[in-house]
Amino acid sequence: MSRAARLKATGPFRDGFELPDHQGDKDGLRGRTADITLKGEGDESMRVRPELDPDVDDEAPTGPDITIYDEQHFVTYLRLLDADAEGADWTEVARIVLHRDPASDVARTRRCWESHLARAKWMTKTGYRRILEQAIEETGQTNHPGPSQFE
């Protein structure tokens, strides 16, 4: 399987689910969402709707909170992490995952790729804790363990 084919089929959809590389969006996946329900204790649940293959901004968020943009781009972040772990060429990743053309603006495309990859890595080290903290804050519950208890 070519590296490009692996990039199209990365993340939680590796087994037979292929994302388009936006050569006309023939499969119609652009902008669609995946429903993922994360169950907590009791009947609590958090609904997250990441888009399967969204367009991206020039730069990913940099703040300490998980944003709506982050939630919409969880799959993008997973695909970037997979590509990084495989040593994929950044220009190929930018074209397939971020829908950017490195040939038209190398510096801007490189900043976009670096920004989103940095955010993806942040999500694995710090951001996941913010997901838990924000869920607790939103429900107003105080009987859950604090972030230091997850280390």
N, CA and C atoms as an extended XYZ file, in Angstrom:
453
Properties=species:S:1:pos:R:3:atomname:S:1:resname:S:1:resid:I:1 pbc="F F F"
N         0.858       -1.177        0.000 N   MET     1
C         0.000        0.000        0.000 CA  MET     1
C         0.898        1.231        0.000 C   MET     1
N         0.618        2.187       -0.863 N   SER     2
C         1.423        3.404       -0.929 CA  SER     2
C         1.188        4.267        0.305 C   SER     2
N         2.137        5.156        0.570 N   ARG     3
C         2.005        6.066        1.713 CA  ARG     3
C         0.752        6.932        1.561 C   ARG     3
N         0.466        7.392        0.350 N   ALA     4
C        -0.728        8.204        0.126 CA  ALA     4
C        -1.985        7.420        0.470 C   ALA     4
N        -2.026        6.157        0.089 N   ALA     5
C        -3.191        5.328        0.409 CA  ALA     5
C        -3.320        5.149        1.916 C   ALA     5
N        -2.181        4.982        2.614 N   ARG     6
C        -2.232        4.848        4.071 CA  ARG     6
C        -2.714        6.141        4.718 C   ARG     6
N        -2.312        7.292        4.197 N   LEU     7
C        -2.757        8.566        4.761 CA  LEU     7
C        -4.258        8.741        4.619 C   LEU     7
N        -4.806        8.243        3.514 N   LYS     8
C        -6.242        8.356        3.296 CA  LYS     8
C        -7.025        7.445        4.223 C   LYS     8
N        -6.393        6.408        4.729 N   ALA     9
C        -7.096        5.413        5.545 CA  ALA     9
C        -6.453        5.316        6.923 C   ALA     9
N        -6.243        6.460        7.568 N   THR    10
C        -5.618        6.444        8.883 CA  THR    10
C        -6.631        6.717        9.976 C   THR    10
N        -6.146        6.661       11.191 N   GLY    11
C        -6.996        6.935       12.340 CA  GLY    11
C        -7.911        5.774       12.637 C   GLY    11
N        -9.042        6.055       13.297 N   PRO    12
C        -9.930        4.986       13.727 CA  PRO    12
C       -10.641        4.284       12.582 C   PRO    12
N       -10.430        4.749       11.348 N   PHE    13
C       -11.137        4.189       10.212 CA  PHE    13
C       -10.227        3.347        9.334 C   PHE    13
N        -9.088        2.911        9.852 N   ARG    14
C        -8.082        2.203        9.070 CA  ARG    14
C        -8.637        0.947        8.397 C   ARG    14
N        -9.550        0.238        9.013 N   ASP    15
C       -10.035       -1.021        8.472 CA  ASP    15
C       -11.118       -0.807        7.425 C   ASP    15
N       -10.691       -0.490        6.220 N   GLY    16
C       -11.623       -0.447        5.103 CA  GLY    16
C       -12.346        0.864        4.885 C   GLY    16
N       -12.074        1.891        5.635 N   PHE    17
C       -12.740        3.171        5.451 CA  PHE    17
C       -11.738        4.140        4.870 C   PHE    17
N       -12.002        4.642        3.692 N   GLU    18
C       -11.037        5.522        3.053 CA  GLU    18
C       -11.585        6.930        2.962 C   GLU    18
N       -10.770        7.895        3.366 N   LEU    19
C       -11.150        9.297        3.264 CA  LEU    19
C       -10.634        9.840        1.939 C   LEU    19
N       -11.390       10.696        1.274 N   PRO    20
C       -10.958       11.221       -0.013 CA  PRO    20
C        -9.830       12.228        0.159 C   PRO    20
N        -9.048       12.430       -0.897 N   ASP    21
C        -8.004       13.443       -0.841 CA  ASP    21
C        -8.468       14.737       -1.509 C   ASP    21
N        -9.735       14.889       -1.672 N   HIS    22
C       -10.407       16.082       -2.178 CA  HIS    22
C       -10.099       16.397       -3.617 C   HIS    22
N       -10.004       15.382       -4.406 N   GLN    23
C        -9.938       15.562       -5.846 CA  GLN    23
C       -11.389       15.589       -6.322 C   GLN    23
N       -12.116       16.619       -5.941 N   GLY    24
C       -13.512       16.746       -6.319 CA  GLY    24
C       -14.469       16.228       -5.266 C   GLY    24
N       -13.966       15.705       -4.148 N   ASP    25
C       -14.794       15.198       -3.056 CA  ASP    25
C       -15.868       14.242       -3.568 C   ASP    25
N       -15.449       13.266       -4.374 N   LYS    26
C       -16.390       12.346       -5.006 CA  LYS    26
C       -17.201       11.507       -4.031 C   LYS    26
N       -16.674       11.277       -2.822 N   ASP    27
C       -17.398       10.459       -1.853 CA  ASP    27
C       -18.330       11.281       -0.977 C   ASP    27
N       -18.246       12.602       -1.061 N   GLY    28
C       -19.154       13.451       -0.306 CA  GLY    28
C       -18.926       13.445        1.193 C   GLY    28
N       -17.707       13.180        1.643 N   LEU    29
C       -17.448       13.130        3.084 CA  LEU    29
C       -17.065       14.475        3.667 C   LEU    29
N       -16.684       15.412        2.860 N   ARG    30
C       -16.259       16.705        3.368 CA  ARG    30
C       -17.376       17.331        4.191 C   ARG    30
N       -17.043       17.704        5.419 N   GLY    31
C       -18.010       18.363        6.287 CA  GLY    31
C       -18.933       17.437        7.048 C   GLY    31
N       -18.894       16.123        6.770 N   ARG    32
C       -19.749       15.189        7.500 CA  ARG    32
C       -19.149       14.918        8.864 C   ARG    32
N       -19.965       14.451        9.774 N   THR    33
C       -19.495       14.207       11.133 CA  THR    33
C       -19.691       12.758       11.526 C   THR    33
N       -18.927       12.372       12.536 N   ALA    34
C       -19.068       11.038       13.112 CA  ALA    34
C       -19.615       11.207       14.516 C   ALA    34
N       -20.641       10.474       14.867 N   ASP    35
C       -21.184       10.527       16.216 CA  ASP    35
C       -20.424        9.553       17.098 C   ASP    35
N       -19.812       10.091       18.127 N   ILE    36
C       -19.093        9.267       19.086 CA  ILE    36
C       -19.655        9.604       20.450 C   ILE    36
N       -20.163        8.631       21.138 N   THR    37
C       -20.688        8.866       22.473 CA  THR    37
C       -19.736        8.263       23.471 C   THR    37
N       -19.245        9.100       24.367 N   LEU    38
C       -18.347        8.642       25.410 CA  LEU    38
C       -19.159        8.512       26.679 C   LEU    38
N       -19.247        7.328       27.228 N   LYS    39
C       -20.031        7.079       28.422 CA  LYS    39
C       -19.196        7.295       29.667 C   LYS    39
N       -19.778        7.998       30.615 N   GLY    40
C       -19.129        8.203       31.909 CA  GLY    40
C       -19.798        7.332       32.950 C   GLY    40
N       -19.622        7.699       34.196 N   GLU    41
C       -20.266        6.946       35.272 CA  GLU    41
C       -21.767        7.169       35.204 C   GLU    41
N       -22.524        6.175       35.545 N   GLY    42
C       -23.980        6.297       35.531 CA  GLY    42
C       -24.485        6.490       34.119 C   GLY    42
N       -25.446        7.413       33.963 N   ASP    43
C       -26.029        7.658       32.652 CA  ASP    43
C       -25.423        8.870       31.952 C   ASP    43
N       -24.362        9.429       32.506 N   GLU    44
C       -23.769       10.614       31.905 CA  GLU    44
C       -23.132       10.244       30.576 C   GLU    44
N       -23.176       11.136       29.624 N   SER    45
C       -22.463       10.921       28.379 CA  SER    45
C       -22.070       12.273       27.799 C   SER    45
N       -21.020       12.264       27.015 N   MET    46
C       -20.576       13.463       26.341 CA  MET    46
C       -20.620       13.155       24.851 C   MET    46
N       -21.263       13.993       24.084 N   ARG    47
C       -21.377       13.776       22.646 CA  ARG    47
C       -20.362       14.665       21.938 C   ARG    47
N       -19.556       14.039       21.117 N   VAL    48
C       -18.532       14.730       20.350 CA  VAL    48
C       -18.824       14.474       18.883 C   VAL    48
N       -18.775       15.497       18.077 N   ARG    49
C       -19.053       15.343       16.652 CA  ARG    49
C       -17.869       15.819       15.818 C   ARG    49
N       -16.811       15.030       15.754 N   PRO    50
C       -15.697       15.433       14.893 CA  PRO    50
C       -16.063       15.251       13.429 C   PRO    50
N       -15.574       16.145       12.594 N   GLU    51
C       -15.803       15.991       11.158 CA  GLU    51
C       -14.818       14.962       10.620 C   GLU    51
N       -15.229       14.218        9.618 N   LEU    52
C       -14.389       13.156        9.081 CA  LEU    52
C       -13.219       13.686        8.256 C   LEU    52
N       -13.415       14.733        7.503 N   ASP    53
C       -12.356       15.246        6.641 CA  ASP    53
C       -12.550       16.744        6.409 C   ASP    53
N       -12.448       17.552        7.476 N   PRO    54
C       -12.762       18.980        7.345 CA  PRO    54
C       -11.623       19.794        6.749 C   PRO    54
N       -11.974       20.951        6.224 N   ASP    55
C       -10.959       21.922        5.865 CA  ASP    55
C       -10.369       22.454        7.157 C   ASP    55
N        -9.190       23.051        7.068 N   VAL    56
C        -8.529       23.566        8.260 CA  VAL    56
C        -8.222       25.046        8.096 C   VAL    56
N        -8.116       25.740        9.222 N   ASP    57
C        -7.673       27.124        9.223 CA  ASP    57
C        -6.171       27.167        8.982 C   ASP    57
N        -5.643       28.358        8.735 N   ASP    58
C        -4.198       28.493        8.528 CA  ASP    58
C        -3.416       28.061        9.760 C   ASP    58
N        -3.969       28.275       10.938 N   GLU    59
C        -3.300       27.860       12.164 CA  GLU    59
C        -4.304       27.220       13.110 C   GLU    59
N        -3.839       26.213       13.827 N   ALA    60
C        -4.666       25.542       14.834 CA  ALA    60
C        -4.724       26.412       16.088 C   ALA    60
N        -5.709       26.194       16.941 N   PRO    61
C        -5.778       26.940       18.201 CA  PRO    61
C        -4.513       26.710       19.034 C   PRO    61
N        -4.206       27.674       19.877 N   THR    62
C        -3.017       27.541       20.725 CA  THR    62
C        -3.336       27.723       22.202 C   THR    62
N        -4.557       28.005       22.537 N   GLY    63
C        -4.927       28.254       23.930 CA  GLY    63
C        -4.962       26.985       24.767 C   GLY    63
N        -5.188       27.156       26.071 N   PRO    64
C        -5.168       26.026       26.996 CA  PRO    64
C        -6.467       25.223       27.053 C   PRO    64
N        -7.499       25.655       26.352 N   ASP    65
C        -8.784       24.954       26.384 CA  ASP    65
C        -9.039       24.223       25.070 C   ASP    65
N        -9.850       23.180       25.145 N   ILE    66
C       -10.294       22.462       23.952 CA  ILE    66
C       -11.391       23.314       23.321 C   ILE    66
N       -11.203       23.685       22.082 N   THR    67
C       -12.151       24.551       21.389 CA  THR    67
C       -13.100       23.727       20.526 C   THR    67
N       -14.131       24.379       20.037 N   ILE    68
C       -15.036       23.726       19.093 CA  ILE    68
C       -14.242       23.302       17.860 C   ILE    68
N       -13.306       24.136       17.435 N   TYR    69
C       -12.441       23.788       16.303 CA  TYR    69
C       -11.699       22.484       16.584 C   TYR    69
N       -11.131       22.362       17.791 N   ASP    70
C       -10.435       21.119       18.160 CA  ASP    70
C       -11.370       19.927       18.055 C   ASP    70
N       -12.566       20.053       18.600 N   GLU    71
C       -13.518       18.945       18.576 CA  GLU    71
C       -13.854       18.542       17.145 C   GLU    71
N       -14.019       19.522       16.275 N   GLN    72
C       -14.336       19.232       14.878 CA  GLN    72
C       -13.160       18.581       14.154 C   GLN    72
N       -11.944       18.792       14.665 N   HIS    73
C       -10.741       18.322       13.979 CA  HIS    73
C       -10.036       17.164       14.687 C   HIS    73
N       -10.711       16.473       15.605 N   PHE    74
C       -10.094       15.325       16.281 CA  PHE    74
C        -9.569       14.293       15.278 C   PHE    74
N       -10.341       13.981       14.254 N   VAL    75
C        -9.916       12.996       13.262 CA  VAL    75
C        -8.702       13.519       12.493 C   VAL    75
N        -8.705       14.802       12.168 N   THR    76
C        -7.547       15.411       11.495 CA  THR    76
C        -6.303       15.244       12.350 C   THR    76
N        -6.430       15.518       13.649 N   TYR    77
C        -5.292       15.377       14.560 CA  TYR    77
C        -4.789       13.926       14.593 C   TYR    77
N        -5.707       12.971       14.615 N   LEU    78
C        -5.305       11.564       14.610 CA  LEU    78
C        -4.570       11.197       13.326 C   LEU    78
N        -5.064       11.680       12.216 N   ARG    79
C        -4.426       11.406       10.935 CA  ARG    79
C        -3.029       12.016       10.876 C   ARG    79
N        -2.877       13.222       11.421 N   LEU    80
C        -1.556       13.865       11.452 CA  LEU    80
C        -0.582       13.082       12.322 C   LEU    80
N        -1.055       12.617       13.468 N   LEU    81
C        -0.193       11.831       14.359 CA  LEU    81
C         0.224       10.517       13.704 C   LEU    81
N        -0.704        9.858       13.027 N   ASP    82
C        -0.381        8.620       12.316 CA  ASP    82
C         0.670        8.877       11.235 C   ASP    82
N         0.474        9.926       10.460 N   ALA    83
C         1.414       10.252        9.388 CA  ALA    83
C         2.792       10.593        9.953 C   ALA    83
N         2.816       11.335       11.052 N   ASP    84
C         4.079       11.699       11.694 CA  ASP    84
C         4.808       10.454       12.198 C   ASP    84
N         4.066        9.545       12.801 N   ALA    85
C         4.668        8.310       13.321 CA  ALA    85
C         5.244        7.448       12.191 C   ALA    85
N         4.644        7.535       11.008 N   GLU    86
C         5.120        6.761        9.858 CA  GLU    86
C         6.221        7.476        9.087 C   GLU    86
N         6.540        8.708        9.494 N   GLY    87
C         7.589        9.462        8.806 CA  GLY    87
C         7.176        9.983        7.446 C   GLY    87
N         5.893       10.231        7.256 N   ALA    88
C         5.395       10.722        5.970 CA  ALA    88
C         5.936       12.115        5.668 C   ALA    88
N         6.131       12.380        4.399 N   ASP    89
C         6.591       13.688        3.945 CA  ASP    89
C         5.522       14.732        4.248 C   ASP    89
N         5.936       15.849        4.844 N   TRP    90
C         4.971       16.862        5.276 CA  TRP    90
C         4.162       17.417        4.121 C   TRP    90
N         4.750       17.502        2.904 N   THR    91
C         4.000       18.061        1.781 CA  THR    91
C         2.857       17.143        1.361 C   THR    91
N         3.104       15.839        1.430 N   GLU    92
C         2.057       14.871        1.101 CA  GLU    92
C         0.940       14.909        2.142 C   GLU    92
N         1.320       15.017        3.415 N   VAL    93
C         0.342       15.098        4.495 CA  VAL    93
C        -0.486       16.373        4.352 C   VAL    93
N         0.185       17.476        4.068 N   ALA    94
C        -0.532       18.750        3.908 CA  ALA    94
C        -1.554       18.664        2.778 C   ALA    94
N        -1.167       18.041        1.677 N   ARG    95
C        -2.080       17.939        0.538 CA  ARG    95
C        -3.269       17.041        0.842 C   ARG    95
N        -3.021       15.880        1.441 N   ILE    96
C        -4.083       14.891        1.646 CA  ILE    96
C        -4.924       15.184        2.884 C   ILE    96
N        -4.288       15.487        3.994 N   VAL    97
C        -5.014       15.643        5.260 CA  VAL    97
C        -5.518       17.072        5.469 C   VAL    97
N        -4.683       18.049        5.122 N   LEU    98
C        -5.039       19.449        5.382 CA  LEU    98
C        -5.640       20.162        4.177 C   LEU    98
N        -5.649       19.498        3.018 N   HIS    99
C        -6.204       20.054        1.768 CA  HIS    99
C        -5.475       21.316        1.351 C   HIS    99
N        -4.169       21.319        1.547 N   ARG   100
C        -3.332       22.460        1.179 CA  ARG   100
C        -2.392       22.054        0.058 C   ARG   100
N        -2.060       23.009       -0.805 N   ASP   101
C        -1.157       22.750       -1.911 CA  ASP   101
C         0.184       23.411       -1.613 C   ASP   101
N         1.169       22.613       -1.199 N   PRO   102
C         2.473       23.180       -0.865 CA  PRO   102
C         3.133       23.893       -2.043 C   PRO   102
N         2.827       23.493       -3.258 N   ALA   103
C         3.439       24.125       -4.429 CA  ALA   103
C         2.989       25.568       -4.599 C   ALA   103
N         1.779       25.884       -4.174 N   SER   104
C         1.264       27.237       -4.365 CA  SER   104
C         1.755       28.221       -3.301 C   SER   104
N         2.002       27.758       -2.081 N   ASP   105
C         2.492       28.633       -1.010 CA  ASP   105
C         3.186       27.772        0.042 C   ASP   105
N         4.471       27.532       -0.165 N   VAL   106
C         5.219       26.618        0.695 CA  VAL   106
C         5.237       27.082        2.142 C   VAL   106
N         5.550       28.340        2.387 N   ALA   107
C         5.689       28.838        3.766 CA  ALA   107
C         4.364       28.764        4.522 C   ALA   107
N         3.293       29.197        3.889 N   ARG   108
C         1.975       29.181        4.539 CA  ARG   108
C         1.515       27.749        4.817 C   ARG   108
N         1.723       26.862        3.851 N   THR   109
C         1.334       25.461        4.015 CA  THR   109
C         2.158       24.801        5.112 C   THR   109
N         3.448       25.099        5.156 N   ARG   110
C         4.321       24.522        6.186 CA  ARG   110
C         3.884       24.982        7.579 C   ARG   110
N         3.567       26.279        7.736 N   ARG   111
C         3.082       26.797        9.029 CA  ARG   111
C         1.780       26.117        9.431 C   ARG   111
N         0.894       25.905        8.473 N   CYS   112
C        -0.390       25.244        8.743 CA  CYS   112
C        -0.135       23.828        9.247 C   CYS   112
N         0.715       23.084        8.542 N   TRP   113
C         1.044       21.707        8.939 CA  TRP   113
C         1.702       21.675       10.315 C   TRP   113
N         2.695       22.536       10.536 N   GLU   114
C         3.388       22.571       11.832 CA  GLU   114
C         2.428       22.906       12.967 C   GLU   114
N         1.560       23.882       12.733 N   SER   115
C         0.606       24.314       13.746 CA  SER   115
C        -0.353       23.190       14.130 C   SER   115
N        -0.895       22.513       13.146 N   HIS   116
C        -1.857       21.442       13.426 CA  HIS   116
C        -1.191       20.215       14.031 C   HIS   116
N         0.018       19.903       13.593 N   LEU   117
C         0.732       18.779       14.189 CA  LEU   117
C         1.097       19.093       15.645 C   LEU   117
N         1.508       20.324       15.917 N   ALA   118
C         1.816       20.722       17.302 CA  ALA   118
C         0.572       20.609       18.177 C   ALA   118
N        -0.571       21.026       17.654 N   ARG   119
C        -1.818       20.928       18.431 CA  ARG   119
C        -2.187       19.463       18.654 C   ARG   119
N        -1.995       18.629       17.646 N   ALA   120
C        -2.284       17.199       17.798 CA  ALA   120
C        -1.413       16.591       18.896 C   ALA   120
N        -0.150       16.949       18.905 N   LYS   121
C         0.750       16.435       19.940 CA  LYS   121
C         0.369       16.986       21.311 C   LYS   121
N        -0.029       18.243       21.373 N   TRP   122
C        -0.485       18.852       22.626 CA  TRP   122
C        -1.696       18.087       23.164 C   TRP   122
N        -2.589       17.689       22.261 N   MET   123
C        -3.790       16.955       22.680 CA  MET   123
C        -3.413       15.649       23.379 C   MET   123
N        -2.335       15.005       22.955 N   THR   124
C        -1.952       13.727       23.558 CA  THR   124
C        -1.240       13.900       24.894 C   THR   124
N        -0.674       15.074       25.128 N   LYS   125
C         0.094       15.292       26.356 CA  LYS   125
C        -0.666       16.091       27.409 C   LYS   125
N        -1.424       17.075       26.973 N   THR   126
C        -2.115       17.981       27.896 CA  THR   126
C        -3.601       18.108       27.595 C   THR   126
N        -3.925       18.196       26.329 N   GLY   127
C        -5.296       18.462       25.914 CA  GLY   127
C        -6.314       17.450       26.394 C   GLY   127
N        -5.911       16.178       26.444 N   TYR   128
C        -6.874       15.158       26.885 CA  TYR   128
C        -7.338       15.436       28.309 C   TYR   128
N        -6.444       15.988       29.135 N   ARG   129
C        -6.834       16.339       30.515 CA  ARG   129
C        -7.872       17.460       30.510 C   ARG   129
N        -7.690       18.413       29.587 N   ARG   130
C        -8.645       19.519       29.480 CA  ARG   130
C       -10.006       19.010       29.033 C   ARG   130
N       -10.041       17.974       28.221 N   ILE   131
C       -11.329       17.391       27.824 CA  ILE   131
C       -12.062       16.922       29.074 C   ILE   131
N       -11.360       16.220       29.937 N   LEU   132
C       -11.956       15.723       31.177 CA  LEU   132
C       -12.365       16.878       32.094 C   LEU   132
N       -11.478       17.839       32.265 N   GLU   133
C       -11.773       18.980       33.142 CA  GLU   133
C       -12.967       19.781       32.624 C   GLU   133
N       -12.994       20.040       31.314 N   GLN   134
C       -14.101       20.804       30.752 CA  GLN   134
C       -15.415       20.043       30.859 C   GLN   134
N       -15.389       18.741       30.706 N   ALA   135
C       -16.613       17.949       30.852 CA  ALA   135
C       -17.135       18.051       32.275 C   ALA   135
N       -16.237       18.003       33.236 N   ILE   136
C       -16.631       18.129       34.644 CA  ILE   136
C       -17.184       19.522       34.908 C   ILE   136
N       -16.517       20.548       34.393 N   GLU   137
C       -16.982       21.927       34.571 CA  GLU   137
C       -18.370       22.121       33.973 C   GLU   137
N       -18.598       21.570       32.771 N   GLU   138
C       -19.884       21.731       32.095 CA  GLU   138
C       -21.020       21.045       32.826 C   GLU   138
N       -20.733       19.922       33.485 N   THR   139
C       -21.793       19.213       34.200 CA  THR   139
C       -21.941       19.712       35.625 C   THR   139
N       -20.972       20.520       36.072 N   GLY   140
C       -21.049       21.051       37.426 CA  GLY   140
C       -20.758       20.031       38.503 C   GLY   140
N       -20.150       18.927       38.155 N   GLN   141
C       -19.868       17.879       39.127 CA  GLN   141
C       -18.507       18.116       39.761 C   GLN   141
N       -18.408       17.762       41.023 N   THR   142
C       -17.150       17.962       41.745 CA  THR   142
C       -16.614       16.670       42.348 C   THR   142
N       -17.303       15.554       42.151 N   ASN   143
C       -16.873       14.312       42.775 CA  ASN   143
C       -15.996       13.447       41.871 C   ASN   143
N       -15.435       14.051       40.808 N   HIS   144
C       -14.546       13.328       39.912 CA  HIS   144
C       -13.100       13.623       40.272 C   HIS   144
N       -12.179       12.732       39.934 N   PRO   145
C       -10.774       12.971       40.248 CA  PRO   145
C       -10.226       14.163       39.475 C   PRO   145
N        -9.297       14.866       40.063 N   GLY   146
C        -8.640       15.985       39.423 CA  GLY   146
C        -7.604       15.499       38.440 C   GLY   146
N        -7.066       16.411       37.596 N   PRO   147
C        -6.120       16.015       36.562 CA  PRO   147
C        -4.859       15.385       37.123 C   PRO   147
N        -4.428       15.767       38.309 N   SER   148
C        -3.204       15.192       38.857 CA  SER   148
C        -3.382       13.720       39.194 C   SER   148
N        -4.612       13.266       39.357 N   GLN   149
C        -4.870       11.870       39.684 CA  GLN   149
C        -4.821       10.971       38.442 C   GLN   149
N        -4.719       11.566       37.246 N   PHE   150
C        -4.664       10.792       36.003 CA  PHE   150
C        -3.236       10.501       35.602 C   PHE   150
N        -2.269       11.065       36.284 N   GLU   151
C        -0.867       10.873       35.916 CA  GLU   151
C        -0.338        9.565       36.417 C   GLU   151
